[in-house]
Amino acid sequence: MVNDNPYSFVLTDKPQSILTIPGAMDIAMELNSLSKSFNMAGWRVGMLLGNEANIKVGS
């Protein structure tokens, strides 16, 4: 499971991540972006968060 969450720091004062749900680190990964939260229009600065073993499988 992959959650695309680039606006999590923009639309709320209380950002949420799917990875805070118990057990989610075992099965989920999350995509996020610094471009949105720091008003860097046109920049592509992102990150993939999750369990290291899951990320290595996808690379």
C-alpha distance matrix in Angstrom:
0.0 3.8 6.7 10.0 12.7 15.9 18.3 17.5 20.8 22.8 22.6 23.2 25.3 22.7 19.4 16.4 13.1 10.1 10.9 14.2 13.0 14.4 12.3 9.2 10.3 10.1 6.4 4.8 6.4 8.5 10.9 14.3 17.8 21.3 22.9 22.4 23.5 26.5 27.7 27.5 27.5 27.0 25.7 22.3 21.5 17.8 15.7 12.4 11.9 10.5 11.8 14.4 13.9 10.3 11.6 14.6 13.1 11.7 15.1
3.8 0.0 3.8 6.5 9.4 12.4 15.0 14.6 17.8 19.7 19.8 20.8 23.0 20.7 17.2 14.6 11.4 9.3 10.3 13.8 13.7 15.7 14.1 10.5 11.1 11.9 8.8 5.7 4.8 5.5 7.3 10.7 14.1 17.7 19.2 18.7 20.0 22.9 24.0 23.7 23.7 23.2 21.9 18.6 17.8 14.2 12.4 9.5 9.7 9.4 11.8 14.0 14.4 10.7 10.8 14.2 13.4 11.2 14.0
6.7 3.8 0.0 3.8 6.0 9.4 11.6 11.0 14.4 16.1 16.1 17.0 19.4 17.3 13.8 11.4 8.7 7.1 9.2 12.3 12.5 15.3 14.6 10.8 11.9 13.6 11.0 7.4 6.3 4.7 6.2 8.7 12.1 15.6 17.0 16.0 17.1 20.3 21.4 21.6 21.6 21.6 20.5 17.6 16.7 13.2 11.9 9.8 9.8 10.4 13.4 15.9 17.0 13.7 13.4 17.0 16.8 14.5 16.9
10.0 6.5 3.8 0.0 3.8 6.2 8.9 9.4 12.6 13.8 14.1 15.8 18.4 17.0 13.4 11.9 9.9 9.7 11.8 14.6 15.5 18.5 18.1 14.3 15.0 17.0 14.5 10.8 8.8 5.9 4.8 6.5 9.2 12.8 13.7 12.7 14.3 17.3 18.0 18.1 17.9 17.9 17.0 14.3 13.8 10.7 10.4 9.4 10.5 12.3 15.7 17.6 19.1 15.9 14.7 18.3 18.4 15.5 17.2
12.7 9.4 6.0 3.8 0.0 3.8 5.7 5.6 8.8 10.3 10.7 12.2 14.6 13.3 9.7 8.9 7.7 8.8 11.1 13.2 14.6 18.0 18.3 14.7 15.3 18.0 16.2 12.4 10.3 6.7 5.8 5.2 7.7 10.8 12.1 10.4 11.3 14.7 15.7 16.4 16.7 17.5 16.5 14.3 13.3 10.5 10.3 10.2 10.6 12.9 16.5 18.6 20.7 17.9 16.6 20.3 20.9 18.3 19.7
15.9 12.4 9.4 6.2 3.8 0.0 3.8 5.7 7.5 8.3 9.8 11.9 14.3 14.0 10.5 11.0 10.5 12.4 14.2 16.1 18.0 21.4 21.8 18.1 18.3 21.1 19.4 15.6 13.0 9.3 6.9 4.4 4.9 7.7 8.4 6.6 8.1 11.3 12.0 12.6 12.9 13.9 13.0 11.2 10.5 8.5 9.5 10.8 12.1 15.0 18.8 20.3 22.6 20.1 18.1 21.6 22.6 19.7 20.5
18.3 15.0 11.6 8.9 5.7 3.8 0.0 3.8 5.5 5.1 6.1 8.6 11.4 11.6 8.8 10.1 10.9 13.2 15.4 16.6 18.5 22.1 23.1 19.6 20.3 23.3 21.7 17.9 15.8 12.1 10.4 7.8 7.8 9.3 9.6 6.5 7.2 10.8 11.3 13.0 13.3 15.1 14.8 13.9 13.2 11.7 12.9 14.3 14.9 17.7 21.5 23.3 25.7 23.2 21.5 25.1 26.0 23.3 24.2
17.5 14.6 11.0 9.4 5.6 5.7 3.8 0.0 3.8 5.6 6.1 6.8 9.0 8.3 5.1 6.4 7.7 10.6 12.6 13.2 15.4 19.0 20.3 17.2 17.9 21.1 20.0 16.3 14.6 11.0 10.4 8.0 9.0 10.3 11.8 9.2 8.4 12.1 13.6 15.5 16.4 18.3 17.4 16.2 14.7 12.8 12.9 13.9 13.5 15.9 19.6 21.8 24.4 22.1 20.8 24.4 25.6 23.3 24.4
20.8 17.8 14.4 12.6 8.8 7.5 5.5 3.8 0.0 3.8 6.2 6.4 7.4 7.8 5.4 8.3 10.1 13.5 14.9 15.1 17.8 21.2 22.7 19.8 20.0 23.5 22.8 19.2 17.1 13.5 12.5 9.3 9.1 8.9 10.6 8.1 5.8 9.3 11.3 13.6 15.2 17.6 16.5 16.0 14.1 12.9 13.4 15.2 14.9 17.7 21.3 23.1 26.1 24.1 22.5 26.0 27.6 25.4 26.1
22.8 19.7 16.1 13.8 10.3 8.3 5.1 5.6 3.8 0.0 3.8 5.8 7.8 9.6 8.1 11.0 13.1 16.2 18.0 18.3 20.6 24.2 25.8 22.7 23.2 26.6 25.5 21.8 19.8 16.1 14.6 11.4 10.5 10.2 10.5 7.1 5.5 8.9 9.7 12.6 13.6 16.4 16.1 16.2 15.1 14.5 15.8 17.8 18.0 20.9 24.6 26.4 29.2 27.0 25.3 28.8 30.2 27.6 28.3
22.6 19.8 16.1 14.1 10.7 9.8 6.1 6.1 6.2 3.8 0.0 3.8 7.2 8.8 8.1 10.5 13.1 15.7 18.2 18.1 19.9 23.6 25.4 22.5 23.6 26.8 25.6 22.0 20.5 16.9 16.0 13.4 13.2 13.6 13.8 10.2 9.3 12.7 13.0 15.9 16.3 19.1 19.2 19.1 18.3 17.3 18.3 19.7 19.6 22.1 25.7 27.9 30.5 28.1 26.8 30.4 31.4 28.9 30.0
23.2 20.8 17.0 15.8 12.2 11.9 8.6 6.8 6.4 5.8 3.8 0.0 3.8 5.3 6.0 8.8 12.1 15.0 17.2 16.3 18.3 21.9 24.1 21.6 22.8 26.2 25.3 22.0 20.8 17.5 17.2 14.6 15.0 15.1 16.1 12.8 10.9 14.2 15.3 18.4 19.3 22.1 21.8 21.5 20.2 18.9 19.4 20.5 19.7 21.9 25.3 27.7 30.4 28.3 27.3 31.0 32.1 30.0 31.2
25.3 23.0 19.4 18.4 14.6 14.3 11.4 9.0 7.4 7.8 7.2 3.8 0.0 3.8 6.2 9.6 13.0 16.3 17.8 16.4 18.8 22.1 24.7 22.5 23.3 26.9 26.6 23.4 22.3 19.1 19.1 16.3 16.5 15.9 17.4 14.6 11.8 14.6 16.4 19.5 21.0 24.0 23.3 23.2 21.3 20.2 20.4 21.6 20.5 22.6 25.8 28.2 31.1 29.4 28.4 31.9 33.4 31.6 32.6
22.7 20.7 17.3 17.0 13.3 14.0 11.6 8.3 7.8 9.6 8.8 5.3 3.8 0.0 3.8 6.4 10.0 13.2 14.5 12.8 15.1 18.3 21.0 19.0 20.0 23.6 23.4 20.5 19.7 16.9 17.5 15.2 16.3 16.3 18.4 15.8 13.3 16.3 18.4 21.2 22.8 25.3 24.3 23.6 21.5 19.8 19.2 19.9 18.3 19.9 22.9 25.5 28.3 26.7 26.0 29.6 31.0 29.4 30.8
19.4 17.2 13.8 13.4 9.7 10.5 8.8 5.1 5.4 8.1 8.1 6.0 6.2 3.8 0.0 3.8 6.9 10.3 11.8 10.9 13.4 16.8 19.0 16.5 17.3 20.8 20.5 17.3 16.1 13.1 13.7 11.5 12.9 13.3 15.6 13.2 11.1 14.5 16.7 18.9 20.5 22.7 21.4 20.4 18.2 16.2 15.6 16.2 14.7 16.5 19.8 22.3 25.0 23.2 22.4 26.1 27.4 25.7 27.0
16.4 14.6 11.4 11.9 8.9 11.0 10.1 6.4 8.3 11.0 10.5 8.8 9.6 6.4 3.8 0.0 3.8 6.8 8.6 7.6 9.8 13.3 15.4 13.0 14.2 17.6 17.1 14.1 13.6 11.1 12.6 11.4 13.7 15.0 17.4 15.3 13.9 17.3 19.5 21.3 22.6 24.3 23.0 21.4 19.3 16.6 15.4 15.1 13.1 14.2 17.3 20.2 22.6 20.7 20.4 24.1 25.1 23.6 25.3
13.1 11.4 8.7 9.9 7.7 10.5 10.9 7.7 10.1 13.1 13.1 12.1 13.0 10.0 6.9 3.8 0.0 3.8 5.2 5.7 8.0 11.4 12.7 9.8 10.7 14.1 13.6 10.5 9.9 7.7 9.9 9.7 12.8 14.6 17.3 15.8 14.8 18.2 20.4 21.6 22.8 24.0 22.4 20.2 18.1 15.0 13.1 12.1 9.8 10.6 13.7 16.7 19.0 16.9 16.7 20.5 21.4 20.1 21.9
10.1 9.3 7.1 9.7 8.8 12.4 13.2 10.6 13.5 16.2 15.7 15.0 16.3 13.2 10.3 6.8 3.8 0.0 3.8 5.4 5.8 9.2 10.0 6.8 8.7 11.5 10.5 7.6 8.2 7.3 10.4 11.4 14.9 17.3 19.8 18.4 18.0 21.4 23.3 24.3 25.2 26.0 24.5 21.9 20.1 16.6 14.4 12.5 10.2 9.8 12.5 15.9 17.4 15.1 15.6 19.3 19.6 18.5 20.9
10.9 10.3 9.2 11.8 11.1 14.2 15.4 12.6 14.9 18.0 18.2 17.2 17.8 14.5 11.8 8.6 5.2 3.8 0.0 3.8 5.4 7.7 8.1 5.2 5.6 9.1 9.2 6.9 7.4 7.4 10.9 12.0 15.6 17.7 20.6 19.8 19.0 22.1 24.5 25.2 26.5 27.1 25.1 22.4 20.1 16.6 13.8 11.5 8.4 7.2 9.5 12.9 14.8 13.0 13.7 17.2 18.0 17.4 19.6
14.2 13.8 12.3 14.6 13.2 16.1 16.6 13.2 15.1 18.3 18.1 16.3 16.4 12.8 10.9 7.6 5.7 5.4 3.8 0.0 3.8 6.3 8.4 7.0 8.0 11.3 12.1 10.4 11.3 10.9 14.1 14.5 17.8 19.4 22.4 21.2 19.9 23.0 25.6 26.7 28.2 29.3 27.4 25.0 22.5 19.2 16.6 14.9 11.6 10.6 12.4 15.8 17.8 16.5 17.2 20.7 21.5 21.2 23.3
13.0 13.7 12.5 15.5 14.6 18.0 18.5 15.4 17.8 20.6 19.9 18.3 18.8 15.1 13.4 9.8 8.0 5.8 5.4 3.8 0.0 3.8 6.2 5.5 8.1 10.4 10.8 9.8 11.9 12.3 15.7 16.8 20.3 22.3 25.1 23.7 22.7 26.0 28.3 29.5 30.6 31.6 29.9 27.4 25.2 21.7 19.1 16.9 13.8 12.1 13.4 17.1 18.3 16.7 18.2 21.5 21.8 21.6 24.2
14.4 15.7 15.3 18.5 18.0 21.4 22.1 19.0 21.2 24.2 23.6 21.9 22.1 18.3 16.8 13.3 11.4 9.2 7.7 6.3 3.8 0.0 3.8 5.6 7.7 9.1 10.5 10.9 13.4 14.6 18.3 19.6 23.2 25.2 28.1 27.0 26.0 29.2 31.6 32.6 33.9 34.7 32.8 30.1 27.7 24.2 21.2 18.7 15.3 12.9 13.1 16.8 17.5 16.5 18.6 21.5 21.7 22.1 24.8
12.3 14.1 14.6 18.1 18.3 21.8 23.1 20.3 22.7 25.8 25.4 24.1 24.7 21.0 19.0 15.4 12.7 10.0 8.1 8.4 6.2 3.8 0.0 3.8 5.6 5.6 7.3 8.7 11.7 13.8 17.6 19.6 23.3 25.5 28.5 27.7 27.1 30.1 32.5 33.1 34.2 34.6 32.6 29.6 27.4 23.7 20.6 17.5 14.3 11.3 10.7 14.4 14.5 13.5 16.0 18.6 18.5 19.3 22.1
9.2 10.5 10.8 14.3 14.7 18.1 19.6 17.2 19.8 22.7 22.5 21.6 22.5 19.0 16.5 13.0 9.8 6.8 5.2 7.0 5.5 5.6 3.8 0.0 3.8 5.3 5.4 5.3 8.2 10.1 13.9 16.0 19.7 22.2 25.0 24.2 23.9 26.9 29.2 29.6 30.6 30.9 29.0 26.0 23.9 20.3 17.2 14.2 11.3 8.6 9.1 12.9 13.4 11.6 13.6 16.7 16.6 16.7 19.6
10.3 11.1 11.9 15.0 15.3 18.3 20.3 17.9 20.0 23.2 23.6 22.8 23.3 20.0 17.3 14.2 10.7 8.7 5.6 8.0 8.1 7.7 5.6 3.8 0.0 3.8 5.6 5.6 7.3 9.7 13.3 15.4 19.0 21.2 24.2 24.0 23.6 26.2 28.7 28.8 30.1 30.2 27.9 24.8 22.5 18.8 15.4 12.3 9.1 5.8 5.5 9.3 10.2 9.1 10.9 13.8 14.3 14.9 17.3
10.1 11.9 13.6 17.0 18.0 21.1 23.3 21.1 23.5 26.6 26.8 26.2 26.9 23.6 20.8 17.6 14.1 11.5 9.1 11.3 10.4 9.1 5.6 5.3 3.8 0.0 3.8 6.3 8.8 12.1 15.6 18.2 21.8 24.3 27.1 27.0 26.9 29.6 31.9 31.8 32.9 32.7 30.4 27.1 25.0 21.3 17.9 14.5 11.7 8.1 6.4 9.7 9.1 8.0 11.0 13.2 12.9 14.1 16.9
6.4 8.8 11.0 14.5 16.2 19.4 21.7 20.0 22.8 25.5 25.6 25.3 26.6 23.4 20.5 17.1 13.6 10.5 9.2 12.1 10.8 10.5 7.3 5.4 5.6 3.8 0.0 3.8 7.1 10.5 13.9 16.9 20.6 23.5 25.9 25.7 26.0 28.9 30.8 30.7 31.3 31.0 29.1 25.7 24.0 20.3 17.2 13.6 11.6 8.4 7.9 11.0 10.2 7.7 10.5 13.2 12.1 12.5 15.8
4.8 5.7 7.4 10.8 12.4 15.6 17.9 16.3 19.2 21.8 22.0 22.0 23.4 20.5 17.3 14.1 10.5 7.6 6.9 10.4 9.8 10.9 8.7 5.3 5.6 6.3 3.8 0.0 3.8 6.8 10.2 13.2 16.9 19.9 22.3 21.9 22.3 25.2 27.0 27.0 27.6 27.4 25.6 22.3 20.6 16.9 14.0 10.6 8.8 6.5 7.7 11.0 11.2 8.2 9.7 13.1 12.6 12.0 15.0
6.4 4.8 6.3 8.8 10.3 13.0 15.8 14.6 17.1 19.8 20.5 20.8 22.3 19.7 16.1 13.6 9.9 8.2 7.4 11.3 11.9 13.4 11.7 8.2 7.3 8.8 7.1 3.8 0.0 3.8 6.9 10.0 13.6 16.6 18.9 19.0 19.5 22.1 24.0 23.6 24.4 24.0 22.0 18.6 16.9 13.2 10.3 6.8 5.6 4.6 7.2 9.7 10.8 7.8 7.7 11.5 11.7 10.3 12.7
8.5 5.5 4.7 5.9 6.7 9.3 12.1 11.0 13.5 16.1 16.9 17.5 19.1 16.9 13.1 11.1 7.7 7.3 7.4 10.9 12.3 14.6 13.8 10.1 9.7 12.1 10.5 6.8 3.8 0.0 3.8 6.5 10.2 13.2 15.5 15.3 15.8 18.6 20.4 20.2 21.0 20.9 19.0 15.9 14.2 10.5 8.1 5.7 5.1 6.4 10.0 12.1 13.9 11.2 10.2 14.0 14.7 12.7 14.5
10.9 7.3 6.2 4.8 5.8 6.9 10.4 10.4 12.5 14.6 16.0 17.2 19.1 17.5 13.7 12.6 9.9 10.4 10.9 14.1 15.7 18.3 17.6 13.9 13.3 15.6 13.9 10.2 6.9 3.8 0.0 3.8 7.0 10.5 12.2 12.4 13.5 16.0 17.4 16.9 17.5 17.2 15.4 12.2 10.8 7.2 5.8 4.7 6.5 9.1 12.6 13.9 15.9 13.3 11.3 14.8 15.7 13.0 14.1
14.3 10.7 8.7 6.5 5.2 4.4 7.8 8.0 9.3 11.4 13.4 14.6 16.3 15.2 11.5 11.4 9.7 11.4 12.0 14.5 16.8 19.6 19.6 16.0 15.4 18.2 16.9 13.2 10.0 6.5 3.8 0.0 3.8 7.0 9.1 9.0 9.8 12.3 14.0 13.8 14.8 15.1 13.2 10.6 8.8 5.6 5.4 6.6 7.9 11.3 14.9 16.1 18.7 16.4 14.2 17.6 19.0 16.4 16.9
17.8 14.1 12.1 9.2 7.7 4.9 7.8 9.0 9.1 10.5 13.2 15.0 16.5 16.3 12.9 13.7 12.8 14.9 15.6 17.8 20.3 23.2 23.3 19.7 19.0 21.8 20.6 16.9 13.6 10.2 7.0 3.8 0.0 3.8 5.3 6.1 7.4 9.2 10.6 10.1 11.2 11.7 9.6 7.6 5.8 4.1 6.2 8.9 10.9 14.5 18.1 18.8 21.5 19.4 16.8 19.8 21.5 18.7 18.6
21.3 17.7 15.6 12.8 10.8 7.7 9.3 10.3 8.9 10.2 13.6 15.1 15.9 16.3 13.3 15.0 14.6 17.3 17.7 19.4 22.3 25.2 25.5 22.2 21.2 24.3 23.5 19.9 16.6 13.2 10.5 7.0 3.8 0.0 3.8 5.6 5.5 6.0 8.3 7.9 10.2 11.3 8.8 8.1 5.5 5.8 8.0 11.4 13.0 16.7 20.1 20.5 23.6 22.0 19.2 22.0 24.1 21.5 21.0
22.9 19.2 17.0 13.7 12.1 8.4 9.6 11.8 10.6 10.5 13.8 16.1 17.4 18.4 15.6 17.4 17.3 19.8 20.6 22.4 25.1 28.1 28.5 25.0 24.2 27.1 25.9 22.3 18.9 15.5 12.2 9.1 5.3 3.8 0.0 3.8 5.8 5.6 5.9 4.7 6.4 7.7 5.9 6.2 5.6 7.3 10.5 13.8 16.0 19.7 23.1 23.5 26.3 24.4 21.5 24.2 26.0 23.1 22.5
22.4 18.7 16.0 12.7 10.4 6.6 6.5 9.2 8.1 7.1 10.2 12.8 14.6 15.8 13.2 15.3 15.8 18.4 19.8 21.2 23.7 27.0 27.7 24.2 24.0 27.0 25.7 21.9 19.0 15.3 12.4 9.0 6.1 5.6 3.8 0.0 3.8 5.6 5.4 6.5 7.3 9.6 9.0 9.3 9.0 9.5 12.2 15.0 16.7 20.2 23.8 24.7 27.5 25.3 22.9 25.9 27.4 24.5 24.4
23.5 20.0 17.1 14.3 11.3 8.1 7.2 8.4 5.8 5.5 9.3 10.9 11.8 13.3 11.1 13.9 14.8 18.0 19.0 19.9 22.7 26.0 27.1 23.9 23.6 26.9 26.0 22.3 19.5 15.8 13.5 9.8 7.4 5.5 5.8 3.8 0.0 3.8 5.8 7.9 9.9 12.6 11.5 11.9 10.5 10.8 12.8 15.7 16.6 20.0 23.6 24.7 27.7 25.9 23.6 26.7 28.5 25.9 25.8
26.5 22.9 20.3 17.3 14.7 11.3 10.8 12.1 9.3 8.9 12.7 14.2 14.6 16.3 14.5 17.3 18.2 21.4 22.1 23.0 26.0 29.2 30.1 26.9 26.2 29.6 28.9 25.2 22.1 18.6 16.0 12.3 9.2 6.0 5.6 5.6 3.8 0.0 3.8 5.6 8.7 11.5 10.1 11.5 10.1 11.7 14.0 17.4 18.6 22.2 25.7 26.3 29.5 27.9 25.2 28.0 30.1 27.6 27.0
27.7 24.0 21.4 18.0 15.7 12.0 11.3 13.6 11.3 9.7 13.0 15.3 16.4 18.4 16.7 19.5 20.4 23.3 24.5 25.6 28.3 31.6 32.5 29.2 28.7 31.9 30.8 27.0 24.0 20.4 17.4 14.0 10.6 8.3 5.9 5.4 5.8 3.8 0.0 3.8 5.7 9.2 9.1 11.3 11.2 13.1 16.1 19.4 21.1 24.7 28.3 28.8 31.8 30.0 27.2 30.0 31.8 28.9 28.4
27.5 23.7 21.6 18.1 16.4 12.6 13.0 15.5 13.6 12.6 15.9 18.4 19.5 21.2 18.9 21.3 21.6 24.3 25.2 26.7 29.5 32.6 33.1 29.6 28.8 31.8 30.7 27.0 23.6 20.2 16.9 13.8 10.1 7.9 4.7 6.5 7.9 5.6 3.8 0.0 3.8 6.3 5.6 8.4 8.7 11.5 14.9 18.3 20.5 24.3 27.7 27.8 30.7 29.0 25.9 28.4 30.3 27.3 26.3
27.5 23.7 21.6 17.9 16.7 12.9 13.3 16.4 15.2 13.6 16.3 19.3 21.0 22.8 20.5 22.6 22.8 25.2 26.5 28.2 30.6 33.9 34.2 30.6 30.1 32.9 31.3 27.6 24.4 21.0 17.5 14.8 11.2 10.2 6.4 7.3 9.9 8.7 5.7 3.8 0.0 3.8 5.6 8.4 10.2 12.7 16.3 19.5 22.0 25.6 29.1 29.4 32.0 29.9 26.9 29.3 30.8 27.6 26.8
27.0 23.2 21.6 17.9 17.5 13.9 15.1 18.3 17.6 16.4 19.1 22.1 24.0 25.3 22.7 24.3 24.0 26.0 27.1 29.3 31.6 34.7 34.6 30.9 30.2 32.7 31.0 27.4 24.0 20.9 17.2 15.1 11.7 11.3 7.7 9.6 12.6 11.5 9.2 6.3 3.8 0.0 3.8 6.5 9.4 12.1 15.8 18.9 21.9 25.4 28.7 28.6 30.9 28.8 25.7 27.8 29.2 25.8 24.7
25.7 21.9 20.5 17.0 16.5 13.0 14.8 17.4 16.5 16.1 19.2 21.8 23.3 24.3 21.4 23.0 22.4 24.5 25.1 27.4 29.9 32.8 32.6 29.0 27.9 30.4 29.1 25.6 22.0 19.0 15.4 13.2 9.6 8.8 5.9 9.0 11.5 10.1 9.1 5.6 5.6 3.8 0.0 3.8 6.0 9.3 12.9 16.2 19.2 22.9 26.0 25.6 28.2 26.4 23.1 25.1 26.8 23.7 22.3
22.3 18.6 17.6 14.3 14.3 11.2 13.9 16.2 16.0 16.2 19.1 21.5 23.2 23.6 20.4 21.4 20.2 21.9 22.4 25.0 27.4 30.1 29.6 26.0 24.8 27.1 25.7 22.3 18.6 15.9 12.2 10.6 7.6 8.1 6.2 9.3 11.9 11.5 11.3 8.4 8.4 6.5 3.8 0.0 3.8 6.2 9.9 12.9 16.1 19.6 22.7 22.3 24.6 22.7 19.4 21.5 23.1 19.9 18.6
21.5 17.8 16.7 13.8 13.3 10.5 13.2 14.7 14.1 15.1 18.3 20.2 21.3 21.5 18.2 19.3 18.1 20.1 20.1 22.5 25.2 27.7 27.4 23.9 22.5 25.0 24.0 20.6 16.9 14.2 10.8 8.8 5.8 5.5 5.6 9.0 10.5 10.1 11.2 8.7 10.2 9.4 6.0 3.8 0.0 3.8 7.2 10.7 13.5 17.2 20.2 19.8 22.5 21.0 17.7 19.8 21.9 19.1 17.8
17.8 14.2 13.2 10.7 10.5 8.5 11.7 12.8 12.9 14.5 17.3 18.9 20.2 19.8 16.2 16.6 15.0 16.6 16.6 19.2 21.7 24.2 23.7 20.3 18.8 21.3 20.3 16.9 13.2 10.5 7.2 5.6 4.1 5.8 7.3 9.5 10.8 11.7 13.1 11.5 12.7 12.1 9.3 6.2 3.8 0.0 3.7 7.1 10.0 13.6 16.8 16.7 19.3 17.6 14.4 17.0 18.9 16.1 15.4
15.7 12.4 11.9 10.4 10.3 9.5 12.9 12.9 13.4 15.8 18.3 19.4 20.4 19.2 15.6 15.4 13.1 14.4 13.8 16.6 19.1 21.2 20.6 17.2 15.4 17.9 17.2 14.0 10.3 8.1 5.8 5.4 6.2 8.0 10.5 12.2 12.8 14.0 16.1 14.9 16.3 15.8 12.9 9.9 7.2 3.7 0.0 3.8 6.4 10.0 13.1 13.0 15.9 14.3 11.3 14.0 16.1 13.8 13.4
12.4 9.5 9.8 9.4 10.2 10.8 14.3 13.9 15.2 17.8 19.7 20.5 21.6 19.9 16.2 15.1 12.1 12.5 11.5 14.9 16.9 18.7 17.5 14.2 12.3 14.5 13.6 10.6 6.8 5.7 4.7 6.6 8.9 11.4 13.8 15.0 15.7 17.4 19.4 18.3 19.5 18.9 16.2 12.9 10.7 7.1 3.8 0.0 3.8 6.8 9.9 10.1 12.6 10.7 7.9 11.1 12.9 10.8 11.1
11.9 9.7 9.8 10.5 10.6 12.1 14.9 13.5 14.9 18.0 19.6 19.7 20.5 18.3 14.7 13.1 9.8 10.2 8.4 11.6 13.8 15.3 14.3 11.3 9.1 11.7 11.6 8.8 5.6 5.1 6.5 7.9 10.9 13.0 16.0 16.7 16.6 18.6 21.1 20.5 22.0 21.9 19.2 16.1 13.5 10.0 6.4 3.8 0.0 3.8 7.2 8.4 11.3 9.8 8.0 11.5 13.4 12.1 13.0
10.5 9.4 10.4 12.3 12.9 15.0 17.7 15.9 17.7 20.9 22.1 21.9 22.6 19.9 16.5 14.2 10.6 9.8 7.2 10.6 12.1 12.9 11.3 8.6 5.8 8.1 8.4 6.5 4.6 6.4 9.1 11.3 14.5 16.7 19.7 20.2 20.0 22.2 24.7 24.3 25.6 25.4 22.9 19.6 17.2 13.6 10.0 6.8 3.8 0.0 3.8 6.2 8.6 7.1 6.8 10.2 11.7 11.4 12.9
11.8 11.8 13.4 15.7 16.5 18.8 21.5 19.6 21.3 24.6 25.7 25.3 25.8 22.9 19.8 17.3 13.7 12.5 9.5 12.4 13.4 13.1 10.7 9.1 5.5 6.4 7.9 7.7 7.2 10.0 12.6 14.9 18.1 20.1 23.1 23.8 23.6 25.7 28.3 27.7 29.1 28.7 26.0 22.7 20.2 16.8 13.1 9.9 7.2 3.8 0.0 3.8 5.5 5.4 6.4 8.8 10.3 11.2 12.8
14.4 14.0 15.9 17.6 18.6 20.3 23.3 21.8 23.1 26.4 27.9 27.7 28.2 25.5 22.3 20.2 16.7 15.9 12.9 15.8 17.1 16.8 14.4 12.9 9.3 9.7 11.0 11.0 9.7 12.1 13.9 16.1 18.8 20.5 23.5 24.7 24.7 26.3 28.8 27.8 29.4 28.6 25.6 22.3 19.8 16.7 13.0 10.1 8.4 6.2 3.8 0.0 3.8 5.5 5.2 6.2 8.8 10.1 10.8
13.9 14.4 17.0 19.1 20.7 22.6 25.7 24.4 26.1 29.2 30.5 30.4 31.1 28.3 25.0 22.6 19.0 17.4 14.8 17.8 18.3 17.5 14.5 13.4 10.2 9.1 10.2 11.2 10.8 13.9 15.9 18.7 21.5 23.6 26.3 27.5 27.7 29.5 31.8 30.7 32.0 30.9 28.2 24.6 22.5 19.3 15.9 12.6 11.3 8.6 5.5 3.8 0.0 3.8 5.5 5.2 6.4 9.0 10.3
10.3 10.7 13.7 15.9 17.9 20.1 23.2 22.1 24.1 27.0 28.1 28.3 29.4 26.7 23.2 20.7 16.9 15.1 13.0 16.5 16.7 16.5 13.5 11.6 9.1 8.0 7.7 8.2 7.8 11.2 13.3 16.4 19.4 22.0 24.4 25.3 25.9 27.9 30.0 29.0 29.9 28.8 26.4 22.7 21.0 17.6 14.3 10.7 9.8 7.1 5.4 5.5 3.8 0.0 3.8 5.5 5.3 6.6 9.0
11.6 10.8 13.4 14.7 16.6 18.1 21.5 20.8 22.5 25.3 26.8 27.3 28.4 26.0 22.4 20.4 16.7 15.6 13.7 17.2 18.2 18.6 16.0 13.6 10.9 11.0 10.5 9.7 7.7 10.2 11.3 14.2 16.8 19.2 21.5 22.9 23.6 25.2 27.2 25.9 26.9 25.7 23.1 19.4 17.7 14.4 11.3 7.9 8.0 6.8 6.4 5.2 5.5 3.8 0.0 3.8 5.4 5.3 6.5
14.6 14.2 17.0 18.3 20.3 21.6 25.1 24.4 26.0 28.8 30.4 31.0 31.9 29.6 26.1 24.1 20.5 19.3 17.2 20.7 21.5 21.5 18.6 16.7 13.8 13.2 13.2 13.1 11.5 14.0 14.8 17.6 19.8 22.0 24.2 25.9 26.7 28.0 30.0 28.4 29.3 27.8 25.1 21.5 19.8 17.0 14.0 11.1 11.5 10.2 8.8 6.2 5.2 5.5 3.8 0.0 3.8 5.4 5.3
13.1 13.4 16.8 18.4 20.9 22.6 26.0 25.6 27.6 30.2 31.4 32.1 33.4 31.0 27.4 25.1 21.4 19.6 18.0 21.5 21.8 21.7 18.5 16.6 14.3 12.9 12.1 12.6 11.7 14.7 15.7 19.0 21.5 24.1 26.0 27.4 28.5 30.1 31.8 30.3 30.8 29.2 26.8 23.1 21.9 18.9 16.1 12.9 13.4 11.7 10.3 8.8 6.4 5.3 5.4 3.8 0.0 3.8 5.7
11.7 11.2 14.5 15.5 18.3 19.7 23.3 23.3 25.4 27.6 28.9 30.0 31.6 29.4 25.7 23.6 20.1 18.5 17.4 21.2 21.6 22.1 19.3 16.7 14.9 14.1 12.5 12.0 10.3 12.7 13.0 16.4 18.7 21.5 23.1 24.5 25.9 27.6 28.9 27.3 27.6 25.8 23.7 19.9 19.1 16.1 13.8 10.8 12.1 11.4 11.2 10.1 9.0 6.6 5.3 5.4 3.8 0.0 3.8
15.1 14.0 16.9 17.2 19.7 20.5 24.2 24.4 26.1 28.3 30.0 31.2 32.6 30.8 27.0 25.3 21.9 20.9 19.6 23.3 24.2 24.8 22.1 19.6 17.3 16.9 15.8 15.0 12.7 14.5 14.1 16.9 18.6 21.0 22.5 24.4 25.8 27.0 28.4 26.3 26.8 24.7 22.3 18.6 17.8 15.4 13.4 11.1 13.0 12.9 12.8 10.8 10.3 9.0 6.5 5.3 5.7 3.8 0.0
